[in-house]
Amino acid sequence: MNRRNFLSLTGTFTGGMLVLPEFLHAFGSQNNLVIGEQCLVFIQLNGGNDGLNTFIPYENPLYYDLRTKIAINKNEVIGKNKGMAFHPALKDFAQIQQNGDLSVIQNVGYPEPVRSHFRSQEIWQTATDSNKYLNEGWLGRYLDLQCNEHQPTAGINLDSIDNLALKGVEPNSITVKDPNKFKIRNDKDENVKLSDNPQLDFVRKIANSVTEGSDDIQKALSKSTSEISYPKTGLAKNLEWIARLVKGNLNSKVYYTSLGGFDTHDNQLEIHKRKLTELNDAIFSFYTDLKKAQLLQNVTIVVFSEFGRRVKDNGNGTDHGTAAPMFIIGGNNKSNVIGTNPNLSDLDNGDLKHQIDFRSVYSTLLQQKMNFDYTKIGINNKIIEGLF
């Protein structure tokens, strides 16, 4: 059986009870791998978030000249800092930055940018050049080297579909839609006899993996509660689950979730405001929850999108662009604004020129937060000074 196809059947959970062949229930679980306190939480903004209307160059007159229909009034922006400020929907981002817990990395992108949603997401998730392809994600490759043997909860993807970033050779991550419903029946029967087919060695490994993953998640949930009330949105619910798992000592290295709806070709002002409000409220609840639990220093939240939008509006929205800001929250970051303000007078065919390669962000996270040599997974971009 093809290994990757088998994993796609057994390693992905979308909320209900996973029905396994009866012989799989015979296998027990492995001891949990001790993998340290630090973890990374990735929030991917699907659709290409408009960075210029998220972290806004409100003092640059070209911003208003080029965006006559969608520019945010300079009297409405918040958290003004050296010519940049947040969209008014991100009032709590501004507060988190004022608290010293949020850094902004400006003009993040990659050479020879691709404006296809799917392909650009794939580039970010595999950390490859735009003309190269890999089957494994950058976090999956990291977990392959970091885990001595396959560890199903080293990476947790809160979604209904798998994420390429977490795919590795070994099944070191699990996709879960609703952790509370992720319960695998563990009927141990020592008398179950397996076939002599050698491929069942791999089946045994996966059986142990999914059983252990279910057990570990339920144990973590049983040891934690939500200390605050979260908004009633999908992203907020996912972040509430992540907070529960972190507080319950699941000891996962990586958590991943996403928020869609950022492809704002039309009616951008209203749609973008609504999506940024959802993002702001969910993250602030998560941030507050972690601070109350005194765990914010152990959790680094990374907010990004596959590309930004074009600088000039299209009349009622924006089309696919290139560079955009990333946001780093928690993890004892230095709360800096890194990189120069967007240069709106020096564009690449109407798009921002990227200043910082996204793989430099990855390098920095792996080296400074996870104590890992990023070159071992094929990333050679230098770290960013002043982030942590």
GULUM-215068 format. One record per residue (C-alpha): residue in three letters; residue number from 1; x, y, z. Coordinates in steps of 0.1 Angstrom, whole numbers, plus 5000, padded with zeros to 4 digits. Layout:
N
@resn=ALA; resi=NUM; px=X; py=Y; pz=Z .
...
// end
This chain:
388
@resn=MET; resi=1; px=5000; py=5000; pz=5000 .
@resn=ASN; resi=2; px=5013; py=5035; pz=4992 .
@resn=ARG; resi=3; px=5025; py=5050; pz=5024 .
@resn=ARG; resi=4; px=5012; py=5085; pz=5018 .
@resn=ASN; resi=5; px=4978; py=5073; pz=5006 .
@resn=PHE; resi=6; px=4975; py=5052; pz=5037 .
@resn=LEU; resi=7; px=4983; py=5082; pz=5059 .
@resn=SER; resi=8; px=4957; py=5103; pz=5042 .
@resn=LEU; resi=9; px=4931; py=5076; pz=5053 .
@resn=THR; resi=10; px=4943; py=5070; pz=5088 .
@resn=GLY; resi=11; px=4959; py=5102; pz=5100 .
@resn=THR; resi=12; px=4932; py=5127; pz=5092 .
@resn=PHE; resi=13; px=4902; py=5132; pz=5115 .
@resn=THR; resi=14; px=4874; py=5155; pz=5107 .
@resn=GLY; resi=15; px=4854; py=5153; pz=5139 .
@resn=GLY; resi=16; px=4835; py=5121; pz=5142 .
@resn=MET; resi=17; px=4845; py=5086; pz=5154 .
@resn=LEU; resi=18; px=4872; py=5070; pz=5132 .
@resn=VAL; resi=19; px=4861; py=5035; pz=5122 .
@resn=LEU; resi=20; px=4891; py=5012; pz=5120 .
@resn=PRO; resi=21; px=4893; py=4976; pz=5109 .
@resn=GLU; resi=22; px=4888; py=4954; pz=5139 .
@resn=PHE; resi=23; px=4924; py=4941; pz=5139 .
@resn=LEU; resi=24; px=4938; py=4976; pz=5144 .
@resn=HIS; resi=25; px=4922; py=4978; pz=5179 .
@resn=ALA; resi=26; px=4946; py=4952; pz=5191 .
@resn=PHE; resi=27; px=4975; py=4976; pz=5194 .
@resn=GLY; resi=28; px=4983; py=4997; pz=5224 .
@resn=SER; resi=29; px=4999; py=5032; pz=5225 .
@resn=GLN; resi=30; px=5035; py=5043; pz=5229 .
@resn=ASN; resi=31; px=5049; py=5064; pz=5256 .
@resn=ASN; resi=32; px=5046; py=5101; pz=5249 .
@resn=LEU; resi=33; px=5078; py=5117; pz=5237 .
@resn=VAL; resi=34; px=5091; py=5146; pz=5258 .
@resn=ILE; resi=35; px=5095; py=5174; pz=5234 .
@resn=GLY; resi=36; px=5099; py=5205; pz=5255 .
@resn=GLU; resi=37; px=5079; py=5236; pz=5264 .
@resn=GLN; resi=38; px=5082; py=5259; pz=5234 .
@resn=CYS; resi=39; px=5056; py=5256; pz=5207 .
@resn=LEU; resi=40; px=5047; py=5274; pz=5175 .
@resn=VAL; resi=41; px=5011; py=5283; pz=5165 .
@resn=PHE; resi=42; px=5005; py=5292; pz=5129 .
@resn=ILE; resi=43; px=4975; py=5311; pz=5117 .
@resn=GLN; resi=44; px=4973; py=5311; pz=5079 .
@resn=LEU; resi=45; px=4951; py=5338; pz=5063 .
@resn=ASN; resi=46; px=4938; py=5321; pz=5031 .
@resn=GLY; resi=47; px=4930; py=5341; pz=5001 .
@resn=GLY; resi=48; px=4958; py=5367; pz=5001 .
@resn=ASN; resi=49; px=4953; py=5392; pz=5029 .
@resn=ASP; resi=50; px=4957; py=5428; pz=5019 .
@resn=GLY; resi=51; px=4987; py=5438; pz=5040 .
@resn=LEU; resi=52; px=4986; py=5475; pz=5031 .
@resn=ASN; resi=53; px=4951; py=5478; pz=5046 .
@resn=THR; resi=54; px=4961; py=5457; pz=5076 .
@resn=PHE; resi=55; px=4993; py=5475; pz=5087 .
@resn=ILE; resi=56; px=4988; py=5508; pz=5070 .
@resn=PRO; resi=57; px=5014; py=5534; pz=5057 .
@resn=TYR; resi=58; px=4990; py=5562; pz=5067 .
@resn=GLU; resi=59; px=5016; py=5590; pz=5064 .
@resn=ASN; resi=60; px=5024; py=5581; pz=5028 .
@resn=PRO; resi=61; px=5004; py=5602; pz=5004 .
@resn=LEU; resi=62; px=5009; py=5576; pz=4976 .
@resn=TYR; resi=63; px=4988; py=5552; pz=4997 .
@resn=TYR; resi=64; px=4958; py=5575; pz=4993 .
@resn=ASP; resi=65; px=4966; py=5584; pz=4957 .
@resn=LEU; resi=66; px=4968; py=5547; pz=4946 .
@resn=ARG; resi=67; px=4938; py=5536; pz=4967 .
@resn=THR; resi=68; px=4912; py=5562; pz=4961 .
@resn=LYS; resi=69; px=4883; py=5538; pz=4968 .
@resn=ILE; resi=70; px=4895; py=5516; pz=4997 .
@resn=ALA; resi=71; px=4921; py=5536; pz=5016 .
@resn=ILE; resi=72; px=4916; py=5537; pz=5054 .
@resn=ASN; resi=73; px=4913; py=5572; pz=5067 .
@resn=LYS; resi=74; px=4944; py=5583; pz=5087 .
@resn=ASN; resi=75; px=4920; py=5595; pz=5115 .
@resn=GLU; resi=76; px=4907; py=5560; pz=5119 .
@resn=VAL; resi=77; px=4939; py=5540; pz=5121 .
@resn=ILE; resi=78; px=4952; py=5529; pz=5155 .
@resn=GLY; resi=79; px=4985; py=5522; pz=5172 .
@resn=LYS; resi=80; px=5004; py=5548; pz=5151 .
@resn=ASN; resi=81; px=5041; py=5540; pz=5150 .
@resn=LYS; resi=82; px=5067; py=5556; pz=5127 .
@resn=GLY; resi=83; px=5043; py=5562; pz=5098 .
@resn=MET; resi=84; px=5025; py=5528; pz=5102 .
@resn=ALA; resi=85; px=4993; py=5519; pz=5120 .
@resn=PHE; resi=86; px=4968; py=5491; pz=5123 .
@resn=HIS; resi=87; px=4934; py=5488; pz=5106 .
@resn=PRO; resi=88; px=4907; py=5500; pz=5131 .
@resn=ALA; resi=89; px=4894; py=5464; pz=5134 .
@resn=LEU; resi=90; px=4927; py=5454; pz=5149 .
@resn=LYS; resi=91; px=4924; py=5474; pz=5180 .
@resn=ASP; resi=92; px=4936; py=5445; pz=5202 .
@resn=PHE; resi=93; px=4966; py=5439; pz=5179 .
@resn=ALA; resi=94; px=4976; py=5475; pz=5187 .
@resn=GLN; resi=95; px=4971; py=5468; pz=5224 .
@resn=ILE; resi=96; px=4992; py=5436; pz=5223 .
@resn=GLN; resi=97; px=5020; py=5456; pz=5206 .
@resn=GLN; resi=98; px=5017; py=5483; pz=5232 .
@resn=ASN; resi=99; px=5020; py=5455; pz=5259 .
@resn=GLY; resi=100; px=5053; py=5445; pz=5242 .
@resn=ASP; resi=101; px=5041; py=5412; pz=5229 .
@resn=LEU; resi=102; px=5037; py=5418; pz=5191 .
@resn=SER; resi=103; px=5063; py=5422; pz=5164 .
@resn=VAL; resi=104; px=5056; py=5432; pz=5128 .
@resn=ILE; resi=105; px=5078; py=5419; pz=5100 .
@resn=GLN; resi=106; px=5072; py=5441; pz=5069 .
@resn=ASN; resi=107; px=5075; py=5433; pz=5032 .
@resn=VAL; resi=108; px=5077; py=5396; pz=5035 .
@resn=GLY; resi=109; px=5076; py=5375; pz=5003 .
@resn=TYR; resi=110; px=5099; py=5355; pz=4980 .
@resn=PRO; resi=111; px=5117; py=5359; pz=4947 .
@resn=GLU; resi=112; px=5098; py=5354; pz=4915 .
@resn=PRO; resi=113; px=5064; py=5355; pz=4932 .
@resn=VAL; resi=114; px=5034; py=5334; pz=4921 .
@resn=ARG; resi=115; px=4999; py=5348; pz=4922 .
@resn=SER; resi=116; px=4981; py=5315; pz=4923 .
@resn=HIS; resi=117; px=4966; py=5308; pz=4957 .
@resn=PHE; resi=118; px=4972; py=5271; pz=4956 .
@resn=ARG; resi=119; px=5008; py=5273; pz=4943 .
@resn=SER; resi=120; px=5018; py=5302; pz=4966 .
@resn=GLN; resi=121; px=5004; py=5284; pz=4996 .
@resn=GLU; resi=122; px=5024; py=5253; pz=4985 .
@resn=ILE; resi=123; px=5056; py=5274; pz=4983 .
@resn=TRP; resi=124; px=5051; py=5288; pz=5018 .
@resn=GLN; resi=125; px=5042; py=5253; pz=5032 .
@resn=THR; resi=126; px=5072; py=5236; pz=5017 .
@resn=ALA; resi=127; px=5097; py=5265; pz=5020 .
@resn=THR; resi=128; px=5110; py=5259; pz=4984 .
@resn=ASP; resi=129; px=5119; py=5282; pz=4956 .
@resn=SER; resi=130; px=5090; py=5292; pz=4933 .
@resn=ASN; resi=131; px=5103; py=5269; pz=4906 .
@resn=LYS; resi=132; px=5108; py=5238; pz=4928 .
@resn=TYR; resi=133; px=5085; py=5212; pz=4942 .
@resn=LEU; resi=134; px=5086; py=5190; pz=4973 .
@resn=ASN; resi=135; px=5063; py=5164; pz=4987 .
@resn=GLU; resi=136; px=5071; py=5171; pz=5023 .
@resn=GLY; resi=137; px=5064; py=5203; pz=5042 .
@resn=TRP; resi=138; px=5090; py=5223; pz=5061 .
@resn=LEU; resi=139; px=5074; py=5215; pz=5094 .
@resn=GLY; resi=140; px=5070; py=5179; pz=5085 .
@resn=ARG; resi=141; px=5107; py=5177; pz=5077 .
@resn=TYR; resi=142; px=5116; py=5194; pz=5110 .
@resn=LEU; resi=143; px=5094; py=5169; pz=5129 .
@resn=ASP; resi=144; px=5110; py=5140; pz=5111 .
@resn=LEU; resi=145; px=5144; py=5150; pz=5124 .
@resn=GLN; resi=146; px=5132; py=5162; pz=5158 .
@resn=CYS; resi=147; px=5112; py=5131; pz=5168 .
@resn=ASN; resi=148; px=5132; py=5099; pz=5175 .
@resn=GLU; resi=149; px=5103; py=5078; pz=5163 .
@resn=HIS; resi=150; px=5070; py=5087; pz=5148 .
@resn=GLN; resi=151; px=5050; py=5108; pz=5173 .
@resn=PRO; resi=152; px=5014; py=5116; pz=5161 .
@resn=THR; resi=153; px=5008; py=5146; pz=5183 .
@resn=ALA; resi=154; px=5041; py=5164; pz=5176 .
@resn=GLY; resi=155; px=5021; py=5185; pz=5152 .
@resn=ILE; resi=156; px=4984; py=5193; pz=5155 .
@resn=ASN; resi=157; px=4964; py=5207; pz=5125 .
@resn=LEU; resi=158; px=4930; py=5222; pz=5135 .
@resn=ASP; resi=159; px=4912; py=5219; pz=5103 .
@resn=SER; resi=160; px=4890; py=5195; pz=5082 .
@resn=ILE; resi=161; px=4918; py=5188; pz=5056 .
@resn=ASP; resi=162; px=4955; py=5180; pz=5059 .
@resn=ASN; resi=163; px=4981; py=5207; pz=5057 .
@resn=LEU; resi=164; px=5011; py=5202; pz=5035 .
@resn=ALA; resi=165; px=5034; py=5221; pz=5059 .
@resn=LEU; resi=166; px=5031; py=5193; pz=5084 .
@resn=LYS; resi=167; px=5035; py=5164; pz=5060 .
@resn=GLY; resi=168; px=5067; py=5144; pz=5065 .
@resn=VAL; resi=169; px=5080; py=5109; pz=5059 .
@resn=GLU; resi=170; px=5068; py=5099; pz=5093 .
@resn=PRO; resi=171; px=5032; py=5104; pz=5107 .
@resn=ASN; resi=172; px=5042; py=5130; pz=5133 .
@resn=SER; resi=173; px=5010; py=5151; pz=5130 .
@resn=ILE; resi=174; px=4973; py=5147; pz=5131 .
@resn=THR; resi=175; px=4945; py=5167; pz=5116 .
@resn=VAL; resi=176; px=4916; py=5172; pz=5139 .
@resn=LYS; resi=177; px=4884; py=5192; pz=5133 .
@resn=ASP; resi=178; px=4870; py=5188; pz=5168 .
@resn=PRO; resi=179; px=4894; py=5175; pz=5195 .
@resn=ASN; resi=180; px=4865; py=5168; pz=5218 .
@resn=LYS; resi=181; px=4851; py=5142; pz=5194 .
@resn=PHE; resi=182; px=4885; py=5128; pz=5185 .
@resn=LYS; resi=183; px=4881; py=5095; pz=5204 .
@resn=ILE; resi=184; px=4894; py=5063; pz=5191 .
@resn=ARG; resi=185; px=4882; py=5030; pz=5206 .
@resn=ASN; resi=186; px=4911; py=5012; pz=5223 .
@resn=ASP; resi=187; px=4900; py=4976; pz=5226 .
@resn=LYS; resi=188; px=4932; py=4957; pz=5234 .
@resn=ASP; resi=189; px=4928; py=4920; pz=5226 .
@resn=GLU; resi=190; px=4961; py=4901; pz=5229 .
@resn=ASN; resi=191; px=4946; py=4871; pz=5211 .
@resn=VAL; resi=192; px=4941; py=4889; pz=5178 .
@resn=LYS; resi=193; px=4963; py=4873; pz=5152 .
@resn=LEU; resi=194; px=4977; py=4893; pz=5123 .
@resn=SER; resi=195; px=4983; py=4882; pz=5088 .
@resn=ASP; resi=196; px=5019; py=4873; pz=5078 .
@resn=ASN; resi=197; px=5018; py=4902; pz=5052 .
@resn=PRO; resi=198; px=5049; py=4923; pz=5060 .
@resn=GLN; resi=199; px=5030; py=4955; pz=5052 .
@resn=LEU; resi=200; px=5011; py=4950; pz=5084 .
@resn=ASP; resi=201; px=5042; py=4962; pz=5102 .
@resn=PHE; resi=202; px=5034; py=4997; pz=5089 .
@resn=VAL; resi=203; px=4997; py=4991; pz=5098 .
@resn=ARG; resi=204; px=5008; py=4983; pz=5134 .
@resn=LYS; resi=205; px=5027; py=5016; pz=5135 .
@resn=ILE; resi=206; px=4998; py=5036; pz=5123 .
@resn=ALA; resi=207; px=4974; py=5018; pz=5146 .
@resn=ASN; resi=208; px=4996; py=5027; pz=5176 .
@resn=SER; resi=209; px=4999; py=5062; pz=5163 .
@resn=VAL; resi=210; px=4962; py=5070; pz=5160 .
@resn=THR; resi=211; px=4954; py=5053; pz=5193 .
@resn=GLU; resi=212; px=4981; py=5072; pz=5211 .
@resn=GLY; resi=213; px=4971; py=5105; pz=5195 .
@resn=SER; resi=214; px=4935; py=5101; pz=5206 .
@resn=ASP; resi=215; px=4945; py=5091; pz=5241 .
@resn=ASP; resi=216; px=4970; py=5120; pz=5245 .
@resn=ILE; resi=217; px=4946; py=5146; pz=5232 .
@resn=GLN; resi=218; px=4918; py=5134; pz=5256 .
@resn=LYS; resi=219; px=4942; py=5134; pz=5285 .
@resn=ALA; resi=220; px=4953; py=5170; pz=5277 .
@resn=LEU; resi=221; px=4917; py=5181; pz=5275 .
@resn=SER; resi=222; px=4908; py=5164; pz=5308 .
@resn=LYS; resi=223; px=4936; py=5185; pz=5325 .
@resn=SER; resi=224; px=4925; py=5219; pz=5312 .
@resn=THR; resi=225; px=4896; py=5243; pz=5310 .
@resn=SER; resi=226; px=4889; py=5276; pz=5292 .
@resn=GLU; resi=227; px=4896; py=5304; pz=5316 .
@resn=ILE; resi=228; px=4879; py=5330; pz=5295 .
@resn=SER; resi=229; px=4849; py=5332; pz=5271 .
@resn=TYR; resi=230; px=4859; py=5330; pz=5234 .
@resn=PRO; resi=231; px=4839; py=5345; pz=5205 .
@resn=LYS; resi=232; px=4816; py=5322; pz=5187 .
@resn=THR; resi=233; px=4836; py=5319; pz=5155 .
@resn=GLY; resi=234; px=4855; py=5290; pz=5138 .
@resn=LEU; resi=235; px=4889; py=5305; pz=5143 .
@resn=ALA; resi=236; px=4882; py=5314; pz=5179 .
@resn=LYS; resi=237; px=4870; py=5278; pz=5186 .
@resn=ASN; resi=238; px=4902; py=5264; pz=5171 .
@resn=LEU; resi=239; px=4924; py=5287; pz=5191 .
@resn=GLU; resi=240; px=4904; py=5278; pz=5223 .
@resn=TRP; resi=241; px=4912; py=5241; pz=5215 .
@resn=ILE; resi=242; px=4948; py=5249; pz=5211 .
@resn=ALA; resi=243; px=4949; py=5268; pz=5244 .
@resn=ARG; resi=244; px=4933; py=5238; pz=5261 .
@resn=LEU; resi=245; px=4959; py=5214; pz=5246 .
@resn=VAL; resi=246; px=4988; py=5236; pz=5255 .
@resn=LYS; resi=247; px=4975; py=5241; pz=5291 .
@resn=GLY; resi=248; px=4969; py=5203; pz=5293 .
@resn=ASN; resi=249; px=5006; py=5196; pz=5286 .
@resn=LEU; resi=250; px=5000; py=5178; pz=5253 .
@resn=ASN; resi=251; px=5036; py=5190; pz=5245 .
@resn=SER; resi=252; px=5031; py=5194; pz=5207 .
@resn=LYS; resi=253; px=5058; py=5214; pz=5190 .
@resn=VAL; resi=254; px=5035; py=5228; pz=5163 .
@resn=TYR; resi=255; px=4999; py=5238; pz=5161 .
@resn=TYR; resi=256; px=4983; py=5250; pz=5128 .
@resn=THR; resi=257; px=4950; py=5265; pz=5118 .
@resn=SER; resi=258; px=4936; py=5289; pz=5092 .
@resn=LEU; resi=259; px=4911; py=5316; pz=5085 .
@resn=GLY; resi=260; px=4897; py=5320; pz=5049 .
@resn=GLY; resi=261; px=4879; py=5348; pz=5031 .
@resn=PHE; resi=262; px=4907; py=5372; pz=5023 .
@resn=ASP; resi=263; px=4904; py=5371; pz=4985 .
@resn=THR; resi=264; px=4889; py=5406; pz=4984 .
@resn=HIS; resi=265; px=4886; py=5415; pz=4947 .
@resn=ASP; resi=266; px=4852; py=5432; pz=4954 .
@resn=ASN; resi=267; px=4835; py=5449; pz=4983 .
@resn=GLN; resi=268; px=4868; py=5449; pz=5001 .
@resn=LEU; resi=269; px=4861; py=5475; pz=5028 .
@resn=GLU; resi=270; px=4832; py=5456; pz=5043 .
@resn=ILE; resi=271; px=4846; py=5421; pz=5039 .
@resn=HIS; resi=272; px=4881; py=5429; pz=5051 .
@resn=LYS; resi=273; px=4868; py=5447; pz=5081 .
@resn=ARG; resi=274; px=4847; py=5417; pz=5090 .
@resn=LYS; resi=275; px=4876; py=5392; pz=5086 .
@resn=LEU; resi=276; px=4901; py=5413; pz=5105 .
@resn=THR; resi=277; px=4876; py=5417; pz=5133 .
@resn=GLU; resi=278; px=4872; py=5379; pz=5135 .
@resn=LEU; resi=279; px=4910; py=5376; pz=5135 .
@resn=ASN; resi=280; px=4915; py=5403; pz=5161 .
@resn=ASP; resi=281; px=4889; py=5390; pz=5185 .
@resn=ALA; resi=282; px=4900; py=5353; pz=5183 .
@resn=ILE; resi=283; px=4937; py=5361; pz=5187 .
@resn=PHE; resi=284; px=4931; py=5385; pz=5216 .
@resn=SER; resi=285; px=4911; py=5358; pz=5234 .
@resn=PHE; resi=286; px=4938; py=5333; pz=5228 .
@resn=TYR; resi=287; px=4965; py=5358; pz=5239 .
@resn=THR; resi=288; px=4945; py=5366; pz=5271 .
@resn=ASP; resi=289; px=4940; py=5330; pz=5279 .
@resn=LEU; resi=290; px=4977; py=5322; pz=5276 .
@resn=LYS; resi=291; px=4987; py=5352; pz=5297 .
@resn=LYS; resi=292; px=4963; py=5342; pz=5325 .
@resn=ALA; resi=293; px=4979; py=5307; pz=5324 .
@resn=GLN; resi=294; px=5014; py=5322; pz=5324 .
@resn=LEU; resi=295; px=5022; py=5304; pz=5292 .
@resn=LEU; resi=296; px=5025; py=5332; pz=5266 .
@resn=GLN; resi=297; px=5063; py=5331; pz=5269 .
@resn=ASN; resi=298; px=5062; py=5295; pz=5257 .
@resn=VAL; resi=299; px=5039; py=5300; pz=5228 .
@resn=THR; resi=300; px=5049; py=5319; pz=5196 .
@resn=ILE; resi=301; px=5019; py=5328; pz=5174 .
@resn=VAL; resi=302; px=5027; py=5334; pz=5137 .
@resn=VAL; resi=303; px=5001; py=5351; pz=5115 .
@resn=PHE; resi=304; px=5007; py=5352; pz=5077 .
@resn=SER; resi=305; px=4991; py=5349; pz=5042 .
@resn=GLU; resi=306; px=5003; py=5334; pz=5010 .
@resn=PHE; resi=307; px=5006; py=5368; pz=4994 .
@resn=GLY; resi=308; px=4994; py=5404; pz=4997 .
@resn=ARG; resi=309; px=4974; py=5425; pz=4972 .
@resn=ARG; resi=310; px=4983; py=5449; pz=4945 .
@resn=VAL; resi=311; px=4991; py=5484; pz=4956 .
@resn=LYS; resi=312; px=4965; py=5501; pz=4934 .
@resn=ASP; resi=313; px=4929; py=5493; pz=4940 .
@resn=ASN; resi=314; px=4907; py=5479; pz=4912 .
@resn=GLY; resi=315; px=4878; py=5502; pz=4920 .
@resn=ASN; resi=316; px=4861; py=5482; pz=4947 .
@resn=GLY; resi=317; px=4888; py=5459; pz=4960 .
@resn=THR; resi=318; px=4923; py=5446; pz=4952 .
@resn=ASP; resi=319; px=4938; py=5419; pz=4930 .
@resn=HIS; resi=320; px=4965; py=5394; pz=4938 .
@resn=GLY; resi=321; px=4999; py=5409; pz=4948 .
@resn=THR; resi=322; px=5031; py=5399; pz=4964 .
@resn=ALA; resi=323; px=5048; py=5411; pz=4996 .
@resn=ALA; resi=324; px=5029; py=5417; pz=5029 .
@resn=PRO; resi=325; px=5035; py=5419; pz=5067 .
@resn=MET; resi=326; px=5037; py=5390; pz=5091 .
@resn=PHE; resi=327; px=5028; py=5393; pz=5127 .
@resn=ILE; resi=328; px=5046; py=5375; pz=5156 .
@resn=ILE; resi=329; px=5028; py=5374; pz=5190 .
@resn=GLY; resi=330; px=5041; py=5360; pz=5223 .
@resn=GLY; resi=331; px=5072; py=5339; pz=5227 .
@resn=ASN; resi=332; px=5091; py=5367; pz=5243 .
@resn=ASN; resi=333; px=5094; py=5386; pz=5210 .
@resn=LYS; resi=334; px=5109; py=5421; pz=5212 .
@resn=SER; resi=335; px=5078; py=5439; pz=5199 .
@resn=ASN; resi=336; px=5097; py=5455; pz=5171 .
@resn=VAL; resi=337; px=5086; py=5467; pz=5136 .
@resn=ILE; resi=338; px=5112; py=5450; pz=5114 .
@resn=GLY; resi=339; px=5120; py=5461; pz=5079 .
@resn=THR; resi=340; px=5114; py=5495; pz=5063 .
@resn=ASN; resi=341; px=5079; py=5509; pz=5056 .
@resn=PRO; resi=342; px=5064; py=5498; pz=5022 .
@resn=ASN; resi=343; px=5080; py=5517; pz=4993 .
@resn=LEU; resi=344; px=5051; py=5528; pz=4972 .
@resn=SER; resi=345; px=5072; py=5547; pz=4947 .
@resn=ASP; resi=346; px=5094; py=5518; pz=4937 .
@resn=LEU; resi=347; px=5071; py=5490; pz=4926 .
@resn=ASP; resi=348; px=5076; py=5458; pz=4905 .
@resn=ASN; resi=349; px=5049; py=5461; pz=4879 .
@resn=GLY; resi=350; px=5025; py=5476; pz=4904 .
@resn=ASP; resi=351; px=5034; py=5453; pz=4932 .
@resn=LEU; resi=352; px=5055; py=5457; pz=4964 .
@resn=LYS; resi=353; px=5090; py=5444; pz=4962 .
@resn=HIS; resi=354; px=5097; py=5419; pz=4990 .
@resn=GLN; resi=355; px=5124; py=5429; pz=5014 .
@resn=ILE; resi=356; px=5124; py=5398; pz=5037 .
@resn=ASP; resi=357; px=5122; py=5363; pz=5025 .
@resn=PHE; resi=358; px=5096; py=5343; pz=5044 .
@resn=ARG; resi=359; px=5122; py=5315; pz=5049 .
@resn=SER; resi=360; px=5142; py=5339; pz=5070 .
@resn=VAL; resi=361; px=5113; py=5340; pz=5094 .
@resn=TYR; resi=362; px=5112; py=5302; pz=5094 .
@resn=SER; resi=363; px=5150; py=5301; pz=5101 .
@resn=THR; resi=364; px=5146; py=5325; pz=5130 .
@resn=LEU; resi=365; px=5117; py=5305; pz=5145 .
@resn=LEU; resi=366; px=5135; py=5272; pz=5143 .
@resn=GLN; resi=367; px=5168; py=5284; pz=5156 .
@resn=GLN; resi=368; px=5157; py=5308; pz=5183 .
@resn=LYS; resi=369; px=5125; py=5292; pz=5195 .
@resn=MET; resi=370; px=5130; py=5255; pz=5188 .
@resn=ASN; resi=371; px=5168; py=5253; pz=5191 .
@resn=PHE; resi=372; px=5171; py=5236; pz=5157 .
@resn=ASP; resi=373; px=5195; py=5239; pz=5129 .
@resn=TYR; resi=374; px=5173; py=5250; pz=5100 .
@resn=THR; resi=375; px=5199; py=5241; pz=5074 .
@resn=LYS; resi=376; px=5191; py=5204; pz=5081 .
@resn=ILE; resi=377; px=5157; py=5208; pz=5064 .
@resn=GLY; resi=378; px=5171; py=5226; pz=5034 .
@resn=ILE; resi=379; px=5165; py=5262; pz=5045 .
@resn=ASN; resi=380; px=5196; py=5284; pz=5040 .
@resn=ASN; resi=381; px=5181; py=5319; pz=5046 .
@resn=LYS; resi=382; px=5198; py=5339; pz=5075 .
@resn=ILE; resi=383; px=5179; py=5346; pz=5106 .
@resn=ILE; resi=384; px=5162; py=5380; pz=5113 .
@resn=GLU; resi=385; px=5179; py=5400; pz=5140 .
@resn=GLY; resi=386; px=5158; py=5418; pz=5165 .
@resn=LEU; resi=387; px=5128; py=5395; pz=5165 .
@resn=PHE; resi=388; px=5135; py=5376; pz=5197 .
// end
